[in-house]
Amino acid sequence: MIDYGLFPELAGFYLEDSYVLKITETANRVTFILDAVLTPQHPDYHPPNAGEHHCYHAADLIFEGLTKTAWLRRSNTVFIDAAGDHDMGNIDILAADGNSIVLEGDWGRVQLWGHPPNSRPHPRIALRR
């Protein structure tokens, strides 16, 4: 459940079917390392590879300038697909919650606050080349 209208920075991506490969965290930044689904609106979109349902591309979903990060739930569950690839699931929820953002998936649930204090952070997504 993601309202992409609230997050225009995510135009051309479909996070619900993107795979979280790793999550990194520093004092003021959280990064989701993804095998991201690109939609036909993305300039780097191409038809899906054989045997795939979507166009995938390595990407980082970045939240920076954070003043607070609260992990409400964490999971170390790792899924292994038929090809032997590992992932932590998808981003099922990315929602505004007052002055914060909440993200949730099989990997956990995290709430993020931005700078200035009590302001909602904005995601940035960068393709890995």
N, C-alpha and C positions, 0 to 999 in steps of 0.2 A: 504494500500500500504506500505508494509514493506519489505525491502531488507535484508533478514535474513543473507545473505552473508557478510554484513557489520557489523553484530552483532553476532558473533559466540557464545557469552555468552547466547544467547536466543535459542540455539539448543534444540529441544525437546519441544518447546512451540509454540502455535499458538495464538498470541495476538488479531487478528482480531475478533475472536469469544469468547475471554476471557471477563469476566465482571469486570468492575471497580466498586468496592464496596465503596471505600473511597480514598481520596488523602490527604496525610499529607505533611507538608512542614516546614522546619526549614531554618535557614540562609544559610546553605550549603548543604541541602539535600531535595529531593522530592521523596516520596514513593507512589506508586500506589498499593493499597491493592486489590488483584484480586481473583476472582474465575477463575483460569487459566486453559486453555485447554492444556493438555499434548498430544503430538503426540506419535505414536508408537516408535519413536526413544528415548523417555525419559525412563530412568530406572524404574521410578515409574508408568509408563503407565499401565492401565488395561482396558479391554473392557468397553465401556460406561455402566452406570447403566441403568436400565429399564426406558424407557421414555426419555432418553437423547441421543443426537447425538454425544457427545464427552466425553472424560475422563476429568473430572474437578478435580482440587486440589487447595486448598487455597495457595496463594503465594504472595510475596511482590516483586514488580519491583522497584528497588532502584537506584537512581542516587545520588551519594554523591561526596563530594569534589567540589561542585559547587561554582563558583565565581560570577555567575549572573543567575537569573531566571527572565524571562519576560513573564508575562501572556498576551497574545495577545487577548484572549477571554476567558471568564469563564461562565459556566452555572451551575445552581443548579438543573437542571432537574433530576428527579428521575423516573425511570421506575419500574413498578410493574408487575411481571409476573403472570400467572394463579395460581401458588402456593403461591402467596403473597410475594415472595422474591423481595427485592429492589436492584437496581443497577443504575449506572450512564452511562451505555452504554459501548462501547468497545474502544480499542485503534485502530483507523482506520489508522493512519499514525504515523510512527516512522522513521524519515529520517535524514540523515546528511545534514546540511546546512552550508557549509564552516567549521568554527571552532566551530559549535554548533550542537545541536540536537533539532529537532522540533517534538513534539508529538501532536496529535489531535484526538478528538473524540467528542461525544455529550456533554461531560463534559467541553470542551473548547479546547484551543490551547495554548501551552506553549513552549518557547524556552529556552534551558539550555546551559550554558557554563561551562567548567570544569577548573581544576587546572593542570598545570599552566595557567595563564590568556590566553584567546583566544585559548584554546585547547578543543577538542571535548570530552565530558564526555562519559564514557562507562557504560552501564547498568549492574546491577547485579540482578539476580533473585534468590530468596530463597523460597523454599517450607515451608509452616507452618506445623509443626508436631502436 
